[in-house]
Amino acid sequence: MRLLLALLPFCALATEPKPIRVLVWDEQQPQQSQGYGDKFLGETLAAELAKNQDLAVKTARLADADQGLSDAALDQADVLVFWCHRKVKEQDDARVEAIVRRVQAGKLGFIALHSAHWAKPFVRLMQERSKDDALKQLTAEERAAAKWVYVNEAPYYKGVKAGAPMTPNVKRDGTTYTLTLPQCVFPSYRNDGAPGHVTTTKPGHPIAAGLPAKWDIPQTEMYGEPFHVPVPDEVVFEERWDKGEYFRSGITWQVGQGKVFYYRPGHETYPIFKQPENIKVVENAVRWAAMR
C-alpha cells in the first residue's frame, strides 16, 4: 500500500497531457510599433498564448538563422502561427516546402493571420488542397489517363481585379487538365481603420468555443470578397463593414492529414491581437490545429 501511495504522484505525471508546442512566426515590420509599442506583433501574441498552461510557446522571425524555420524548429512544433506582410518573396522556398510536407503528413497545424494570405506556406497549402479537390472530381479511369498542367504557380504579392475568373479553376481538353491555382487574394481592401463586425457562423465549432455570437473590432483593415481560395471545409466566422463589404474571416481546410486555419482580422498598425476575442480565436485554433 505504501508503495502504491508513493507511486501515485509519478502516475499522475505520466498521464498528464503534454503541452501543445506553438511556434509564432513574425516577419516583424517596424510599423508594428504603432499597434504594439515596444514588442512586435508576434511577440505580443506569443505572450498572450503563453498564459495558457496547455500551450508551450516560442517565437521566430525572418531574420533568424534558417528564417526561424529549421527542421529542428519545425519538428519541435505542433502548430505554426504565421504573420507576414511586405517581405513574402524573401521567404525561403526550401523552408516553405518543409512546412508543407509536415502539414500534409499531419505533423504540423498551420494558422495564417491577416496578410499571411500572401505567405508562401499558406499559398502552397492552398495549391495542394486545390490539386486534391481537382482529383476528387475525376473518376478512377479519368485520373489514370489525366495529364495535368498547373498555371499561376507563383502568385505571391500579385493582386486580382474585380470580376476576374475565380481561382482555383480547372479546364479540360481531352485528357489534359489545366488547373489554375488559387491566387489567395481578393479584389478590394480599405485601410481606413473602420470597425469590423464579426459574426460566429459555426458556434459549435471548437475554434468558436467561449466566443460571443457577435463582436466588433474597433479598428481594422477591410478585405472584400471574393477570396480566391479553395472551397473551405468550414466558415467559422464572417465579418462585415458599415460600407457593405463582407469577408469569410475564419476559414478551415484539411490539407492531406493536416489542418489549416485562416483568420482575417489584423493589420500591424492596429492592436488586433490585444483584443480578448481575437486572442481567444487564435488560442482555440491552436488547440484545434494540433489534432490532440
ChimeraX attribute file (.defattr): number of C-alpha atoms within 10 A of each C-alpha:
attribute: neighborCount
match mode: 1-to-1
recipient: residues
	/A:1	6
	/A:2	6
	/A:3	7
	/A:4	9
	/A:5	9
	/A:6	10
	/A:7	11
	/A:8	11
	/A:9	10
	/A:10	11
	/A:11	11
	/A:12	10
	/A:13	10
	/A:14	10
	/A:15	8
	/A:16	9
	/A:17	10
	/A:18	12
	/A:19	13
	/A:20	19
	/A:21	21
	/A:22	26
	/A:23	25
	/A:24	23
	/A:25	24
	/A:26	23
	/A:27	23
	/A:28	23
	/A:29	15
	/A:30	10
	/A:31	15
	/A:32	19
	/A:33	17
	/A:34	13
	/A:35	18
	/A:36	21
	/A:37	13
	/A:38	11
	/A:39	14
	/A:40	21
	/A:41	31
	/A:42	26
	/A:43	20
	/A:44	16
	/A:45	23
	/A:46	23
	/A:47	15
	/A:48	18
	/A:49	22
	/A:50	15
	/A:51	11
	/A:52	12
	/A:53	10
	/A:54	14
	/A:55	18
	/A:56	18
	/A:57	21
	/A:58	20
	/A:59	17
	/A:60	21
	/A:61	20
	/A:62	19
	/A:63	11
	/A:64	10
	/A:65	10
	/A:66	16
	/A:67	17
	/A:68	20
	/A:69	23
	/A:70	16
	/A:71	12
	/A:72	9
	/A:73	13
	/A:74	21
	/A:75	14
	/A:76	14
	/A:77	20
	/A:78	25
	/A:79	28
	/A:80	26
	/A:81	24
	/A:82	25
	/A:83	25
	/A:84	26
	/A:85	20
	/A:86	14
	/A:87	14
	/A:88	18
	/A:89	14
	/A:90	11
	/A:91	17
	/A:92	15
	/A:93	12
	/A:94	12
	/A:95	18
	/A:96	18
	/A:97	15
	/A:98	15
	/A:99	26
	/A:100	26
	/A:101	15
	/A:102	19
	/A:103	26
	/A:104	19
	/A:105	13
	/A:106	19
	/A:107	19
	/A:108	27
	/A:109	31
	/A:110	28
	/A:111	22
	/A:112	23
	/A:113	24
	/A:114	21
	/A:115	22
	/A:116	26
	/A:117	28
	/A:118	26
	/A:119	26
	/A:120	26
	/A:121	25
	/A:122	24
	/A:123	25
	/A:124	21
	/A:125	27
	/A:126	28
	/A:127	25
	/A:128	19
	/A:129	24
	/A:130	24
	/A:131	19
	/A:132	13
	/A:133	14
	/A:134	15
	/A:135	14
	/A:136	11
	/A:137	10
	/A:138	12
	/A:139	9
	/A:140	11
	/A:141	8
	/A:142	12
	/A:143	14
	/A:144	10
	/A:145	11
	/A:146	16
	/A:147	14
	/A:148	15
	/A:149	12
	/A:150	13
	/A:151	15
	/A:152	14
	/A:153	13
	/A:154	14
	/A:155	18
	/A:156	17
	/A:157	18
	/A:158	10
	/A:159	14
	/A:160	19
	/A:161	10
	/A:162	13
	/A:163	8
	/A:164	11
	/A:165	11
	/A:166	18
	/A:167	20
	/A:168	24
	/A:169	15
	/A:170	17
	/A:171	11
	/A:172	12
	/A:173	8
	/A:174	9
	/A:175	13
	/A:176	13
	/A:177	16
	/A:178	16
	/A:179	21
	/A:180	21
	/A:181	28
	/A:182	26
	/A:183	27
	/A:184	27
	/A:185	25
	/A:186	21
	/A:187	16
	/A:188	16
	/A:189	12
	/A:190	12
	/A:191	12
	/A:192	10
	/A:193	15
	/A:194	16
	/A:195	16
	/A:196	22
	/A:197	16
	/A:198	23
	/A:199	21
	/A:200	21
	/A:201	18
	/A:202	17
	/A:203	16
	/A:204	11
	/A:205	14
	/A:206	14
	/A:207	25
	/A:208	22
	/A:209	15
	/A:210	13
	/A:211	17
	/A:212	12
	/A:213	13
	/A:214	13
	/A:215	15
	/A:216	15
	/A:217	21
	/A:218	14
	/A:219	19
	/A:220	24
	/A:221	22
	/A:222	25
	/A:223	26
	/A:224	20
	/A:225	16
	/A:226	20
	/A:227	22
	/A:228	21
	/A:229	21
	/A:230	22
	/A:231	16
	/A:232	16
	/A:233	10
	/A:234	16
	/A:235	19
	/A:236	22
	/A:237	23
	/A:238	21
	/A:239	25
	/A:240	20
	/A:241	19
	/A:242	10
	/A:243	7
	/A:244	7
	/A:245	16
	/A:246	19
	/A:247	19
	/A:248	24
	/A:249	21
	/A:250	27
	/A:251	18
	/A:252	20
	/A:253	19
	/A:254	20
	/A:255	22
	/A:256	17
	/A:257	14
	/A:258	22
	/A:259	24
	/A:260	25
	/A:261	27
	/A:262	25
	/A:263	24
	/A:264	24
	/A:265	23
	/A:266	22
	/A:267	25
	/A:268	25
	/A:269	21
	/A:270	22
	/A:271	21
	/A:272	22
	/A:273	24
	/A:274	15
	/A:275	11
	/A:276	11
	/A:277	18
	/A:278	19
	/A:279	17
	/A:280	19
	/A:281	20
	/A:282	24
	/A:283	19
	/A:284	18
	/A:285	27
	/A:286	26
	/A:287	20
	/A:288	18
	/A:289	24
	/A:290	21
	/A:291	16
	/A:292	8
